[in-house]
Each structure stands twice: as C-alpha cells, then as structure tokens.
Amino acid sequence: MNNYGPAEATVVAASAPAAPQGSWLQFPSIGQPIDNVRIAILNESMEPVRNGLTGELYIGGAGLARGYVNQPELTARKFVPDPCGDPHARLYRTGDLVRRYSDGQLEFVGRIDDQIAIRGFRVEPCEIESALNAHPRVANSVAVAREDMPGERCLVAYVVPAADAALSTIELTGWLRERLPEHMLPSAIVSLPELPRMPDGKVDRAALPSPRDESEAVGHGTVTARLAHIFASLGEIDGNPLMAALLLDRVRQVFGVTLTPDQLFESPTVSGLAAEIERRVGQPILAAGRL
C-alpha cells in the first residue's frame, strides 16, 4: 500500500495499492481519501480545479490538527477556512501538487515550493518534466532554473534518453510547444546518460552540469545556451527596436546567421530562435551527450 499524509492530518489522509510496474501514471498515485477525510484540490484563488489539472492539495476532516502550539501566525497561514464547506471548518495547506482523475485517483506531481519564476512567469517544473516524460524516447527528465552568471536566470531541462534512443532538441522543443505555453519552454535541453542522485534517491540538482560547459561537444544545447546568454545580457526586448537590433547583430557575430526583425518578433524566444539558427547552420543536433 502507498499511504499519504502529513502529521497535521494525523499522518494518513489517503491510501492506495502500490501501482504496478508499467502503470500509465507518470508519478506515484496516492489513491483516494480515507474515511472521515476531506480532500480539496484548489488553485491560487482557492477555487476547485477540474479533473486532470494540477492544484494544491488541501486536507480537512475529523483527523485534522487544530494548529501549531504557540505559533498563531503559522497556524493562520497553513490552516485556512474551507471555501466550499462549513464556514467554521478548516483545511490544511499541504504544499503538495496533485491531479485528480475521473475515477477519483489522486496523482502526486510535486511540491508547490518547487515553483520557479522566469521572466515574470511562475513555472512548475513538474509540468515540464511530465510533458518530457510522456515522449516515447525519454526515460526520465528534470527541469530546473539555473543562474550560472549573475542576473542570468534560465530554465534548463535535463533528459535521459531511453535505451539506444536518438533524440533531437528540435523534436523535443516541438513536442513541448504542443503541450506547454511558450514561457515554459526550456532555454536549453541537456542530454545525460543518467540523472545524478543523492543517497535518498532524489535528484541531486546541485550536481547537474551547466549547459554552458564548454568542455562538452558543441550541439543544440550550446546554441541555445549561448543565445540565452545573449538575451540575458541585453535584458528585456519587449518590442524595443534598439535592443532588437543589438540582439540581431550579436546573433550574426556569434552564429554567422542574419535574421530579420520580423523573424525575431514572430518568435521572440530563445527556443524559437535557436531552432531557426540550427536550421540555417545545419550543424549536428546530437553530439557527445548533449542535445
């Protein structure tokens, strides 16, 4: 059995048989609430989300704690009024992100404090990882925000190809673009034989290599990372013709590719321009462990 629950809800709030190997779920199932437990999946506005969409898991019911001893501020922040039930009832904010399916199955997908801010948007890495893991030739993935240079914050995805699988960044970027909004597309995608792990089995994010590691062979990841560096060094473009001209001039100097302002504003993202540069240059997509 897979039992789920925090101490604030008397340890167990939901339970399910462990999913068999080959389950269609991308993440562990936490089953359904046990007796006398209320489960709510809410968005940032404290409104219920539809089945299949990601929201924060809230727990209520008979086993809920009254709060934290001598910590009224933390209690008020974590034990909140139930927006859909008894006005005197409370729900505990778990900080866990879940989806609920039509059969009532709850799927754990990550932590809300794993969210990152990129260019003014809030991004949930678990959504990027879920989309990548759904690709038939991706065995595993992780998405992180990196700031390898001060003030230069980029979204980077690391993928482990399935055995003997060939992957290209253009293919993966196209795959993601069909499933995610533009602001969630990684600036760089790095291929690794396996993800570094800590002793407890969790991904060691500190050990993930920089996409700008020049010791690695040049491939699409390097093109994307260099382009991300150019974007970051110039700041926000946002229709500014001077900044756009500077960016296009830097692209010409670095990659030997001349792009027009129309091409820039039709696809004003790192991933979109990187794909166009790759198409113009015609260099190999997969090289020495990097996409």
N, C-alpha and C positions, 0 to 999 in steps of 0.2 A: 504494500500500500504506500501511496505517497500522501503524507499528511502535511497540510499547510496551515500556518497561523502564527501570529506574533504573541508575545507574552501578554500584551494589553488585551487580548481576546481569549485569555485562558488557553494559550498555546495552540490548540487545534480549532480551526474555523471551517476548513474544507478538506475533503478527502476523496481519493480516487484510487482504483487499482493502477499500479505502475504500467505505463504504456509499453506495449511490446515493441521489440526491435522492428524498425521499418514503419513505425507509426507515421501517419501523414502530418502530425503536429511538428512544427519547427522547433518548439520549445516545450519544456515539461508541462504536462497537464496537472492542475491542482484540483481537478474534479468539480464537485458541487458542494454547497454549504451543508454542514451537518445540522441536525435538529436544533431548533431554537437560535439559529444564527441567521442574521440578515446580511446579505451581500449587496452592495451597490457599486456600480461602475460609472463614475462621473467624470465630466470634463472640467476644465479650469473654471467654468461658470457654475459648477455644482449642478449641472444638468445631466440626466442619464444619457449614455451613448448607445447607439444602435448595436445590435449583434454584429460581431465581426470587426468592430472598430476598437481601437485602443483607448483605454481610460484608466484613471487611478482607482484602485480597489479600496473601498470603504467597508468597514465591518461594524455591525450592530448586533443587538440581541441580548439574551439573558447572560451570556458569559463575559460581557464587556466590562472592563475595569472602570472605576469611577474617575480615574485620573492619576497624576503623579504626586506623590507625597511632597507637600511644601513647595510645589512648583506650579503655581497658578497660571503663569504665562504660557508655559509649555503645555499644560493641560488644555487651556483655551485654544491653543493653536492646533493641537492634534485631535482633541475630542470636540467635534463640531455638531451643531444641530442637524438633524436629519431633514433634508429639504423635501422629502417625499413621504414622510411618515408622521408619527406623533410629534407635535411641536416640542414636547418635553424630552423626546428621545435623543440620543447622541450616537454619532458614528465616529469610528476611529479611522484616521487617515493613515493608511499603511505605507504610502510612498511607493507601492508596487504597481507596475503597469500590467494590465491583463486585457484579454479579449474574452467575450462570451459568445459561444456559438448557439445555433438554433436548438441544439439538443441539451442546452444548459451547461455544457462543458466549459470550464474556465481554463484559459491558456496563459501561463505566466510568460511575459515577454521582456521584462527588465525593471529597472528602478527609475523613478522619476528624477532622482538626483543625478542620473547619468546624462540628463539632457544637457545640450551644449548650445551656445549662442554663436551663430555665424552670420556676419553681415546683417545683424538686426533681426534675424530669424531664430526661433527656437527649434532645435532639431533633436529628434530622438534617435540615437544611433541604432537602437534595436530595430527600427523600421527599415533602415538601410540594410542592416545585416539580414533581416528576414527576406527582403527582396533579393539580395545576392544569393542567399542560401537556396532560394527557390529555383535558381538556374541549374539546369541538369548537369552541368560540368563543374559546379562549385561544390567542394566538400565542406568548407567552413569559411567563415569570414568574421571580421571585426571592424568597426568603424570608430574612429577617434578624431578629436580635434588636436592639432599639433601647432605649436608656436616655436619652431626651430630658430627663428630670428625674431627679435623683439618687435612687437606690433604686427607681426605677420602670422595670422591665425588662419589655418586651412583645415578643411575636412579631408581626411585620408582614409581610404578603405584598404584593408589587407585581406587577400583571398588565398585560400589553399585549394588549388585545382584538384578535381577528382583524379584518381589514378590514371596516368597516361593521357590526361585530357589536355587539349590545346585551347587556350583562351586568348582573346584579344581585348584590349581596353575599349576599342570602338564598339565591339559587340556588347560588352558588359555595360558600357555607358548607354547604349541604345536600349538595352534591356531595362536599365534603371529608369531611363527617361519615360518609358511606357508605364511605369508603376509609381513614380515619385515626382513631386514638384521640382522645378528647376533648382531651387535653393538647397535641396537635399542631395544634389548630385556631388559626389566627391571631386575634389580638385585633383587628386592623384589616386591611382589604384596600384597597389604593390602586390606582386605575387610572391608567396613564401611556401617552402615545402611543408611547413607546419607552423602553427602559432606558438610563440613562447608561453610557457605555463609556469605558474607558481606552484609550490608544493601542494596547495589545496586544490589544484586543478583549474583555478581561474586563470584567465588570460593575463599575462604579465605585460601590461600596457607600456610600462617604462622600458621594456626590452624590445619593443617594436622599432625597427630601423627607420631612420629618416628617409623620406622619398628623395631627398637631395644628396644622398650619399654618393659622391662622385666615384667611389671605388667600384660601384656596380656598373654593369654594362649599360650603355645608353639605349633606352627604349621609350615607349609612350609615357611611362611614369615620369621619366626625366623631362620630356617635353612638357607634360602637364605641370610638373613641379616648377620648372623654370618660368612657365607662363604665369603660374600662381604668384611667383616671386615678383614678376613684373607688375601684375595687378596690385599686389600689396605695396610695392614701393611707390606707386603712383597715387594710391588712395582711391576714393570713390570716383568712378567715371560719371555716372548719372547724367548722361547727355551733354557733358561739358566738352565742347569741341576741341579746346586746347588739350585737355587731358587725353581725349581720344586720339588726337594727332600724335602726342608723345608716345602713347601705347603702341600705335601702329608703327611708328618709327623704331621703337625698341624691338618689336616683333621682326621687322625687316633686318635689323642689325644682328639679332641673335639667331634667327632661323633662316634668313635669306628668303623670306616669303613676303610678298607685297599684298596686303589686304586693303580693301576699300572701307571707308566709313560705313557704307550701307551694310557690308558684311559684318562689321563689328556690332552695329546696333540691331541687326537681325538676330544675332546670337551673342549677347554681351556677357557670356560666362566663360570661365576658364575651360570647362569641359567642352563646350561647343567650339570654341576657337582652337583648342588642342586637336580636336577631331579634324578640323579643316586644315590645320598645319600638317598633320600626319598625311592627309590625303594629297596635299601639294608636294610634300617632301618625298613621300613614298618610301620611308625608311621602315625597317622591320618592326613589327608590333611586339613580338615576344622575344626577349633576349636575356639570357643568364639570370633567370629567377625574377625578372621584373617584367611587368606589363607595360 
